[in-house]
Amino acid sequence: MFFGGDYNPEQWPEEVHAEDVALMRRAGVNLVTVGVFAWSHLEPAEGEYDFAWLDRVLDRLHDGGIRVALATPTASPPPWFTLAHPEALPVTADGVRLTHGSRDTYCVSAPAYRAAARRIAGELGRRYARHPALAMWHVHNEYGTDCRCDRTAAAFRAWLRERHGDLDALNESWTTAFWSQRYSDWAQIMPPRATQYLPNPAQVLDFRRFLSDELLGAYREQRDRLRGFNPDVPITTNFVQGGWVSVDHARWASEVDVVAVDHYPDTADGGAEEETAFAADLARGWGGGSWLLMETAPNLIYTRGRMHAKEPGRLTRHSLAYVARGSRGALYFQWRQPRGGAELFHSALVPHAGPDSPVFREAVGLGRTLRALGPEVAALDPPDARIAITWDAPSWWALQGAGLPSADIDYLAAVRQVHRTLFRAGLQTDFVFPGADLRAASLSDAGHPADRPAGRPADHSSGLPADLPVSRAGGDLSRYRLVVVPHLYLLDDAAAAVFRDFVAAGGHLVVSYLSGIAEPDTRIRLGGYPGALRDLLGVRVVEWHPQPPDVPIALSGGYLASGWAERVETAGAETVVRYGSGILAGAPAITRNRHGAGSAWYVSTALTGDALRDLLTRVAAEAGVAPVLDGRPDGVEAVRRGPLLFLFNHGPAAVVVPLPGTASDAVTGRELDRSVTVRDGGAVVVRLPG
């Protein structure tokens, strides 16, 4: 069970390093990430290296019993590089070339950048691949940087050739007959840049797919260089989520030895706990069950416009919530709060106040808890969820485009609402990825093709699994009883067939509006919405009626919706809920269609909290899925992982939580008789019998 975080010794004089190791030992830290932003210290001039300081750091950590995730520093090229290679600076969609002065100022398609990145990775691998402190390689940091320069344009064209084959196929896929955009030469194709009016949505989507593959190619080059020095050391990179990130993590997951995720909740109220559960469940889906929290903020929550100090116990609750949902530990950004730099007020385990501080004291207690739980938790299977939610990055990207029927369409909000509703109902959920474009990623850095090894043996000594499978709805959904499909805009025939088979075999499917609308290239499926799922759902939508988000939509049964409505014609489905007013009064709003041994529900409007809760809990009950813990008090989150029951009290007062039988405290060993008291803001891990 890994515990620690990003350690930046190059920011501090060496007399501080001994104190760092002593404090790490006091807190129980056993893994730190080193070198993420240290390129200018490691290579102060092109081809000139200074590893002496890093040698001392790694040796000192090893002597202290602390292992290292050694990073390649390629997210932050040093000043000498950008001065020598200005063409490697990124260009925005407006045609502005950015200047050096922050992190991530590079163009991933620039040959000079790729060569420099391979070179520093190779030097690190040559020197440290068999260092006794090395636990894993941490390649780069939070891949996602965008560039629209001419070098990127050339790489984009090469990727398009591989994807589409010829210009006729590309023109057909992009519908270039519209607005006289037909291409007669590959050289005419550019990345999406600032233009007069609406861009071509297929071009924009393909560019984001290209960026995901181009960044993956850069990762692979470093990964394979490092693996050549010692194939037994696990290699990963830290995934980061956001609307700006053009990385399809479901596709990347099989390229890392363990899925590592950075997560920073951005709401200070109870939404932070809901975001934590959401991110952890999504990461577990990417990781095929197991993953690692690589970064989170230990003592702050970054809301819009301010930094919120976490209340006592919240660091522990959040950390154990990640562990409960499959993380192999809890790592933070960062170890020691810096005295200067752009993130001088960033969260840290050792803040400006020093170790005599609330956050460090709580970290010491958390370290003890993780040491007590570690051996047992590491051997457990992930939570056994019977409900799945679909996730599809390309659908998210497509629904961020211009020219849609409503500017208020929000893919992420729709998926989060479904997860939040199930979370509040105490129902465990997984994520599956039916819409993922799973064709092999292309490498457009001609002249530097990365090897594609089939895998490597598990390195049991590292405590990390080898190649972890990613869950995909393109495979077997039989373990689930309920699958919820929010805003799955892009859907191919193969994925649609998986849903049909799932329902026919007795599964329950709940599909929201804006699902199954288009082919993966954004071309609309004709004949009425929801396109690919129309027959399965037994409905045909002939009109969309987007509404202002603040205007309620009345439904039968006293329910309310907002933001979206549709004219639905039933074609075999039964109407369960109707629109209650306006031009759609009496028309179907929610339907159910029997198919084989199961049922497929269609939701044509944006249900409010109560309506969505009642619908999903009703379908879950019909599917035979019960909450994790009956009688769970309000404000208490329960996660079951094998015999361990994780209980989190997010409320302001202590509560007594009923247990299904006699049990014991998994940390202290104390026997419990059918209940346990969880203090306000506290967390308890219970070991159930059997």
C-alpha positions in Angstrom: 0.0 0.0 0.0 1.9 3.0 -1.3 2.0 6.2 0.7 3.9 9.4 -0.2 3.9 11.8 -3.0 5.9 14.2 -5.3 9.3 15.1 -3.7 11.2 18.0 -5.2 14.6 18.0 -3.5 16.1 20.2 -6.2 14.1 23.1 -4.8 15.7 22.9 -1.4 19.3 23.0 0.0 20.8 19.7 0.9 20.6 20.3 4.6 16.8 20.0 4.3 17.0 16.6 2.7 18.0 14.7 5.9 15.0 16.3 7.7 12.8 15.2 4.8 13.7 11.6 5.1 13.3 11.7 8.9 9.8 13.2 8.5 8.9 10.7 5.8 9.9 7.8 8.1 7.8 9.4 10.9 4.7 9.6 8.6 5.2 6.1 7.2 6.0 7.3 3.7 7.3 4.5 1.5 7.2 5.9 -2.1 8.0 9.3 -3.5 8.1 10.6 -7.0 11.4 12.4 -7.9 12.5 14.4 -10.8 9.2 15.4 -12.5 10.2 19.0 -13.2 14.0 18.7 -12.8 15.2 18.7 -16.4 17.2 21.9 -16.1 19.0 20.4 -13.1 19.6 17.1 -14.7 20.8 18.6 -18.1 21.9 22.2 -17.4 23.2 22.4 -21.0 22.5 20.3 -24.1 24.3 17.0 -23.7 25.8 18.0 -20.3 24.4 16.1 -17.3 24.5 16.5 -13.6 23.4 13.4 -11.8 25.5 13.8 -8.6 22.7 15.5 -6.7 20.2 12.9 -7.8 22.6 10.1 -6.8 22.7 11.5 -3.2 19.0 11.9 -3.1 18.2 8.3 -4.2 20.9 6.9 -1.9 19.6 8.8 1.1 16.0 7.7 0.4 17.1 4.1 0.0 19.0 4.2 3.3 15.8 5.5 4.9 13.7 2.6 3.5 11.8 4.8 1.0 11.4 3.7 -2.6 11.2 6.0 -5.6 9.0 6.5 -8.7 11.7 8.1 -10.8 10.2 10.5 -13.4 11.4 11.6 -16.7 11.2 15.5 -16.7 9.9 16.0 -20.2 6.8 18.0 -19.3 9.1 21.0 -18.6 11.9 21.5 -21.2 14.7 23.8 -19.9 15.4 27.3 -21.1 18.4 26.3 -23.2 16.2 23.9 -25.2 13.5 26.4 -26.2 16.2 29.0 -27.0 17.9 26.5 -29.3 14.7 25.1 -30.7 12.0 27.8 -30.9 10.1 25.7 -33.5 9.4 23.3 -30.7 7.2 25.8 -28.8 3.5 25.2 -29.1 1.2 27.2 -31.3 -2.4 28.0 -30.3 -5.5 27.6 -32.5 -5.2 31.4 -33.0 -1.7 31.0 -34.5 0.2 32.4 -31.6 3.4 30.7 -30.7 3.8 30.5 -26.9 7.0 31.5 -25.2 9.0 29.8 -22.5 8.0 30.6 -18.9 5.7 27.9 -17.7 5.5 24.1 -17.8 4.2 22.1 -20.9 5.6 24.6 -23.4 6.5 22.1 -26.1 5.1 20.7 -29.3 4.9 16.9 -29.1 5.3 16.6 -32.9 8.6 18.6 -33.0 11.5 16.2 -33.8 13.9 18.2 -31.6 11.6 17.8 -28.6 11.0 14.1 -29.2 14.8 13.5 -29.6 15.6 15.5 -26.5 13.0 13.6 -24.5 14.3 10.2 -25.6 17.8 11.3 -24.8 17.1 12.3 -21.2 15.0 9.2 -20.6 17.8 7.1 -21.9 20.4 8.7 -19.7 18.2 8.2 -16.6 17.5 4.6 -17.6 21.2 3.9 -18.1 22.1 5.3 -14.7 19.3 4.3 -12.4 17.5 1.2 -13.9 19.0 -1.0 -11.3 19.2 1.4 -8.4 17.9 -0.4 -5.3 15.5 2.5 -4.5 13.8 2.4 -7.9 10.2 1.0 -7.6 8.8 2.3 -10.9 9.3 4.7 -13.7 7.1 7.7 -14.0 7.1 9.0 -17.6 6.4 12.7 -18.2 3.6 14.4 -16.3 -0.1 14.7 -17.2 0.0 14.3 -20.9 -2.4 16.6 -22.7 -0.5 19.5 -24.3 -2.0 20.8 -27.5 -0.2 22.4 -30.5 -1.5 23.5 -34.0 1.9 24.4 -35.7 3.0 23.3 -39.2 4.9 20.3 -37.8 1.8 19.2 -36.0 -0.1 19.6 -39.3 2.3 17.3 -41.1 2.0 14.7 -38.3 -1.8 15.0 -38.4 -1.8 14.3 -42.2 0.3 11.2 -41.7 -2.2 10.0 -39.0 -5.1 10.7 -41.3 -3.6 8.7 -44.1 -3.2 5.8 -41.8 -6.8 6.1 -40.4 -8.7 6.8 -43.6 -6.5 5.3 -46.3 -7.2 7.8 -49.1 -8.7 11.2 -49.6 -12.0 9.8 -50.9 -12.6 8.0 -47.7 -11.6 11.1 -45.6 -13.9 13.4 -47.7 -16.8 10.9 -47.1 -16.1 10.6 -43.4 -15.8 14.4 -42.9 -18.7 15.2 -45.2 -16.6 17.7 -46.9 -19.2 18.3 -49.6 -20.7 20.7 -47.0 -19.4 24.3 -47.4 -17.1 23.3 -50.3 -14.5 21.7 -48.1 -13.6 18.8 -50.3 -9.8 18.1 -50.2 -8.0 17.2 -53.4 -4.5 17.0 -51.9 -3.3 15.9 -48.4 -1.3 19.2 -48.1 -4.6 21.1 -48.0 -5.5 19.6 -44.6 -4.6 21.6 -41.5 -5.3 21.2 -37.8 -8.4 23.0 -36.6 -7.4 26.6 -36.3 -9.3 29.8 -35.7 -11.7 30.3 -38.6 -14.6 32.5 -39.7 -17.5 30.5 -38.4 -18.2 26.9 -37.4 -15.4 24.4 -37.9 -16.0 20.9 -39.4 -16.9 18.7 -36.4 -15.4 15.6 -37.9 -12.1 17.4 -38.4 -12.1 18.6 -34.8 -12.9 15.2 -33.4 -10.2 13.5 -35.6 -7.7 16.0 -34.4 -8.3 15.2 -30.8 -8.0 11.5 -31.6 -4.8 12.3 -33.4 -3.4 14.2 -30.3 -4.2 11.3 -28.1 -2.3 9.0 -30.4 0.6 11.5 -30.9 1.1 11.9 -27.2 0.8 8.1 -26.8 3.6 7.8 -29.3 5.8 10.1 -27.3 5.1 8.1 -24.1 5.8 4.8 -25.9 9.2 6.1 -27.0 10.3 6.9 -23.5 8.7 3.8 -22.0 10.5 1.5 -24.5 13.8 3.2 -24.0 13.5 2.7 -20.2 12.3 -0.9 -20.5 15.4 -1.7 -22.5 17.6 -1.1 -19.4 15.6 -3.3 -17.0 12.4 -5.0 -18.2 11.4 -5.8 -14.6 10.7 -2.2 -13.5 7.0 -1.2 -13.9 6.4 1.9 -16.0 3.5 4.3 -15.9 2.4 7.9 -16.5 -0.1 9.9 -14.6 -3.5 10.4 -16.2 -5.2 13.7 -15.7 -8.8 14.4 -16.6 -10.3 17.6 -17.9 -12.3 19.0 -20.9 -9.0 20.3 -22.3 -7.2 16.9 -22.2 -7.1 15.2 -25.6 -6.2 11.8 -24.2 -8.4 8.8 -24.5 -7.4 7.1 -21.2 -9.5 3.9 -22.0 -7.2 3.3 -25.0 -4.0 4.3 -23.1 -4.6 2.0 -20.2 -3.2 -1.1 -21.8 0.1 0.8 -22.5 1.0 1.3 -18.8 1.9 -1.3 -16.2 -0.4 0.3 -13.7 -3.0 3.0 -14.3 -1.9 6.0 -12.3 -4.3 8.9 -11.9 -4.1 12.5 -10.6 -7.3 13.9 -9.1 -8.1 17.2 -7.6 -11.8 17.8 -6.5 -13.0 21.3 -7.2 -16.0 21.7 -4.9 -15.6 22.4 -1.1 -19.0 21.0 0.0 -20.1 17.4 -0.2 -19.5 17.4 -3.9 -15.8 16.8 -3.1 -16.7 13.4 -1.7 -18.9 12.6 -4.7 -16.1 13.7 -7.1 -13.6 11.5 -5.2 -15.9 8.4 -5.7 -16.5 9.3 -9.3 -12.8 9.6 -10.2 -11.9 6.5 -8.3 -14.5 4.4 -10.0 -13.5 5.7 -13.4 -9.8 5.0 -12.7 -10.7 1.5 -11.6 -12.4 1.0 -14.9 -9.4 2.2 -16.8 -7.2 -0.1 -14.7 -9.2 -3.2 -15.0 -9.7 -3.2 -11.2 -6.5 -2.0 -9.8 -4.9 1.5 -10.1 -2.8 4.0 -8.2 -3.7 7.5 -7.0 -0.5 9.3 -8.1 -1.5 12.8 -7.1 -4.1 14.6 -5.0 -4.1 17.6 -2.7 -3.7 16.6 0.9 -4.9 19.6 2.7 -6.6 21.9 0.2 -9.5 21.8 -2.2 -9.1 24.1 -5.2 -12.5 25.7 -5.9 -13.1 28.3 -8.5 -11.3 31.4 -7.2 -10.1 30.2 -3.8 -8.3 27.5 -1.9 -10.4 25.7 0.7 -8.5 24.2 3.7 -9.8 20.6 4.3 -11.5 20.0 7.6 -10.0 17.6 10.2 -10.4 14.0 9.0 -11.1 14.9 5.3 -7.6 14.0 4.2 -8.1 10.6 5.7 -11.6 10.1 4.4 -10.6 11.0 0.8 -7.5 8.9 0.9 -9.3 5.8 2.2 -12.1 6.3 -0.3 -9.6 6.0 -3.1 -8.2 2.9 -1.5 -11.7 1.4 -1.0 -12.3 1.8 -4.7 -9.2 0.0 -5.8 -6.2 2.3 -5.5 -2.9 0.7 -4.4 -2.3 3.6 -2.1 -2.4 7.4 -1.8 0.2 9.7 -3.1 0.0 13.5 -3.0 1.3 16.6 -4.7 3.4 17.5 -2.9 5.7 16.5 0.0 7.0 19.9 1.0 5.3 23.3 0.1 7.7 25.4 -1.9 9.0 28.9 -0.9 8.6 30.3 -4.4 7.5 29.5 -7.9 4.1 29.5 -9.6 2.6 27.0 -7.2 4.1 28.4 -3.9 0.7 28.0 -2.2 0.0 24.5 -3.5 -1.1 21.9 -1.1 1.6 19.8 0.7 2.0 17.2 3.4 4.7 19.5 5.0 3.2 23.0 4.7 4.9 26.3 5.2 4.1 25.9 8.9 6.3 22.8 9.0 5.5 19.4 10.5 3.9 21.0 13.6 0.7 21.4 11.6 -2.7 19.7 11.3 -2.0 18.2 7.9 1.2 16.6 8.9 -0.2 15.2 12.1 -3.2 13.7 10.2 -0.8 12.3 7.6 1.1 10.5 10.4 -2.1 8.9 11.5 -3.1 8.0 8.0 0.3 6.3 7.5 -0.3 4.1 10.4 -3.8 3.1 9.1 -2.5 2.3 5.7 0.3 0.2 7.1 -2.2 -1.8 9.1 -4.6 -2.3 6.2 -2.0 -2.7 3.4 -1.3 -6.4 3.3 -5.0 -7.4 3.5 -6.3 -4.7 1.1 -3.5 -5.4 -1.5 -4.7 -9.0 -1.8 -8.4 -8.2 -2.2 -10.3 -8.0 -5.4 -11.8 -4.6 -6.4 -15.4 -3.7 -5.3 -17.9 -6.1 -6.8 -20.2 -3.7 -8.6 -23.3 -5.0 -10.5 -24.1 -1.6 -12.1 -22.0 0.0 -14.8 -22.0 3.5 -16.4 -20.7 4.0 -19.9 -17.8 6.5 -20.5 -16.6 7.6 -23.9 -14.0 10.3 -24.4 -14.7 10.8 -28.1 -18.4 11.4 -27.3 -17.4 14.0 -24.7 -15.2 15.7 -27.3 -17.9 15.6 -29.9 -20.4 17.2 -27.5 -18.0 20.0 -26.8 -18.3 21.1 -30.4 -20.0 24.1 -31.9 -23.3 24.0 -33.8 -25.1 21.7 -31.4 -28.8 22.2 -30.6 -28.0 23.7 -27.2 -25.0 25.4 -25.8 -25.8 23.9 -22.4 -25.0 20.3 -23.4 -22.5 19.0 -20.9 -21.3 15.4 -21.2 -19.3 15.3 -18.0 -22.1 16.8 -16.0 -24.5 14.2 -17.3 -22.2 11.3 -16.5 -21.5 12.8 -13.0 -25.2 13.2 -12.3 -25.8 9.5 -12.9 -22.8 8.5 -10.8 -23.8 11.0 -8.0 -27.3 9.6 -7.9 -26.2 6.0 -7.6 -23.5 7.1 -5.0 -26.2 8.8 -2.9 -28.3 5.7 -3.1 -25.5 3.6 -1.8 -25.1 1.6 -5.0 -21.6 0.6 -6.1 -20.8 1.3 -9.8 -18.2 0.5 -12.4 -17.4 2.2 -15.7 -17.3 0.5 -19.1 -16.1 1.9 -22.4 -18.3 0.8 -25.3 -17.6 3.7 -27.6 -13.8 3.7 -27.4 -12.1 3.6 -30.8 -9.9 0.6 -30.1 -7.9 0.6 -33.3 -4.2 0.5 -32.7 -2.8 3.9 -32.0 -0.7 5.3 -34.9 2.7 6.8 -34.5 3.1 9.8 -36.8 6.7 10.6 -35.8 8.0 9.0 -38.9 11.6 7.8 -38.5 11.2 7.0 -34.8 8.6 4.1 -34.6 8.2 2.8 -31.0 8.3 -0.9 -30.4 5.1 -2.4 -29.2 6.0 -5.2 -26.8 3.3 -7.7 -26.0 3.9 -7.3 -22.3 6.3 -8.2 -19.6 6.3 -10.6 -16.7 4.8 -9.5 -13.5 7.3 -8.0 -11.0 5.9 -9.2 -7.7 8.7 -7.7 -5.8 7.6 -4.2 -6.8 4.1 -4.7 -5.4 2.7 -3.7 -8.8 0.8 -5.9 -11.3 2.0 -6.2 -14.9 -0.2 -5.3 -17.8 -3.6 -4.6 -16.5 -6.6 -5.1 -18.7 -9.0 -2.3 -19.4 -12.7 -3.0 -18.9 -14.6 -2.5 -22.2 -18.2 -3.0 -23.1 -17.0 -4.4 -26.4 -16.4 -7.5 -24.3 -18.5 -9.2 -21.7 -21.2 -7.3 -19.8 -22.7 -10.4 -18.2 -21.4 -9.5 -14.7 -23.7 -6.5 -14.7 -27.4 -6.4 -14.1 -27.9 -2.7 -14.9 -26.0 -0.5 -17.4 -26.7 3.2 -17.6 -25.8 5.0 -20.8 -25.6 8.9 -20.5 -25.0 11.0 -23.6 -23.2 8.2 -25.6 -23.4 10.4 -28.7 -21.0 8.3 -30.9 -21.8 4.6 -31.2 -20.8 2.0 -33.8 -22.8 -1.1 -34.7 -20.6 -3.5 -32.7 -21.2 -1.6 -29.5 -24.9 -1.3 -30.2 -25.0 -5.1 -30.6 -23.3 -5.6 -27.2 -26.2 -3.6 -25.6 -28.8 -5.7 -27.5 -27.2 -8.9 -26.4 -26.9 -7.6 -22.8 -30.6 -6.8 -22.6 -31.7 -10.0 -24.4 -29.8 -12.0 -21.8 -31.8 -10.4 -19.0 -29.9 -7.1 -18.4 -31.5 -3.8 -17.7 -30.4 -0.8 -19.7 -31.2 2.9 -19.1 -30.3 5.2 -22.0 -30.4 9.0 -21.9 -31.1 11.4 -24.7 -28.1 12.3 -27.0 -27.1 8.6 -27.2 -26.6 6.6 -30.3 -27.0 9.7 -32.5 -24.0 9.5 -34.7 -21.4 7.2 -36.2 -17.9 7.5 -34.8 -17.0 10.0 -37.5 -19.9 12.3 -36.3 -22.2 11.5 -39.3 -25.8 11.4 -38.1 -27.7 8.1 -38.2 -30.8 8.7 -40.3 -34.4 7.5 -39.7 -34.9 9.2 -36.3 -33.0 9.3 -33.0 -31.6 7.6 -31.0 -30.2 6.0 -34.2 -28.2 2.9 -33.3 -30.4 2.1 -30.3 -33.8 2.9 -31.8 -34.9 -0.7 -32.3 -33.7 -1.9 -28.9 -35.4 1.0 -27.1 -38.6 0.7 -29.2 -38.8 4.4 -29.7 -38.3 7.0 -32.5 -37.5 10.6 -31.7 -38.5 13.0 -34.5 -37.8 16.4 -32.8 -35.5 17.9 -30.2 -36.8 20.6 -28.0 -33.9 22.1 -26.0 -35.1 24.3 -23.2 -33.5 27.0 -21.0 -31.7 25.2 -18.1 -33.5 27.3 -15.4 -37.0 26.6 -16.7 -38.6 23.4 -15.1 -40.3 20.9 -17.4 -43.3 19.2 -15.7 -43.7 15.5 -16.0 -46.4 13.1 -14.9 -46.2 11.7 -11.4 -45.1 15.1 -10.0 -41.6 14.8 -11.4 -39.6 17.6 -12.9 -36.9 17.9 -15.6 -35.1 20.8 -17.2 -32.9 21.8 -20.2 -34.0 19.2 -22.8 -37.2 17.6 -24.1 -38.0 15.5 -27.2 -41.0 14.4 -29.3 -40.9 10.7 -28.8 -42.9 8.2 -30.8 -43.2 4.7 -29.3 -42.5 1.7 -31.6 -43.2 -1.1 -29.2 -42.1 0.6 -26.0 -44.5 1.3 -23.1 -44.8 4.9 -21.8 -43.9 5.1 -18.1 -43.7 8.9 -17.6 -45.3 11.6 -19.8 -44.6 15.3 -20.4 -47.1 17.2 -18.3 -47.4 20.6 -20.1 -46.6 22.6 -23.2 -46.6 21.4 -26.7 -45.4 17.9 -25.6 -48.1 17.5 -23.0 -49.1 13.8 -22.9 -46.2 12.7 -25.1 -43.8 10.0 -23.8 -40.9 11.2 -21.7 -39.6 8.0 -20.2 -40.3 4.6 -21.9 -39.5 0.9 -21.3 -39.2 -1.7 -23.9 -39.0 -5.5 -23.3 -36.3 -7.2 -25.3 -35.6 -10.9 -24.7 -35.3 -11.5 -21.0 -34.5 -7.9 -20.1 -35.7 -4.3 -20.5 -34.4 -1.2 -22.1 -35.4 2.2 -20.8 -35.2 5.5 -22.6 -35.1 8.9 -20.9 -35.8 11.8 -23.3 -35.2 14.7 -20.9 -32.8 15.9 -18.2 -34.4 14.6 -15.0 -33.8 16.5 -11.8 -32.4 14.8 -8.7 -35.5 13.2 -7.3 -36.8 12.0 -10.6 -33.5 10.4 -11.6 -33.1 8.9 -8.2 -36.5 7.3 -8.2 -35.9 5.9 -11.8 -32.5 4.5 -11.2 -33.3 2.9 -7.8 -36.5 1.5 -9.3 -34.6 -0.1 -12.2 -31.8 -1.3 -9.8 -34.4 -3.0 -7.6 -36.0 -4.7 -10.6 -32.5 -5.8 -11.6 -31.9 -7.3 -8.2 -29.2 -4.9 -7.2 -29.3 -3.8 -3.5 -27.3 -1.0 -1.7 -24.0 -1.9 -0.2 -25.4 -1.5 3.3 -29.1 -1.6 4.4 -30.0 1.0 7.1 -27.0 3.3 6.2 -27.6 6.6 7.9 -27.7 9.8 5.9 -24.3 11.2 5.2 -22.5 7.9 5.5 -20.8 6.4 2.5 -20.3 2.6 2.4 -18.0 0.7 0.1 -17.6 -3.1 0.2 -14.4 -4.7 -0.9 -14.3 -8.4 -0.1 -14.7 -8.9 3.7 -13.8 -5.2 4.3 -16.5 -2.6 4.7 -15.3 1.0 4.4 -17.5 3.5 6.2 -17.1 7.3 5.8 -19.1 9.8 7.8 -19.3 13.0 5.8 -21.8 14.5 8.3 -21.3 16.9 11.2 -22.2 14.5 14.0 -21.2 11.0 15.1 -23.5 8.2 13.8 -24.1 4.6 14.7 -24.0 2.4 11.7 -25.7 -0.9 11.8 -23.7 -3.9 10.6 -25.0 -7.1 9.0 -23.6 -9.2 11.9 -20.7 -9.4 14.3 -17.5 -7.9 12.9 -14.2 -6.3 13.9 -12.4 -3.1 13.4 -9.9 -3.9 10.6 -7.3 -1.5 11.9 -7.4 -2.0 15.7 -8.9 -5.6 15.8 -11.6 -4.4 18.3 -14.7 -6.7 18.2 -17.9 -5.0 17.1 -21.4 -6.2 17.9 -23.8 -5.5 15.0 -23.0 -1.8 14.9 -20.1 0.7 14.9 -19.9 4.4 15.8 -18.2 6.6 13.2 -17.3 10.0 14.5 -18.1 13.2 12.6 -15.8 13.5 9.7 -14.4 10.1 10.5 -13.7 6.8 8.7 -13.8 3.2 10.0 -12.9 0.0 8.1 -14.8 -3.0 9.3 -13.9 -6.6 8.7 -17.0 -8.7 8.2 -17.1 -12.5 8.9 -17.0 -15.0 6.1 
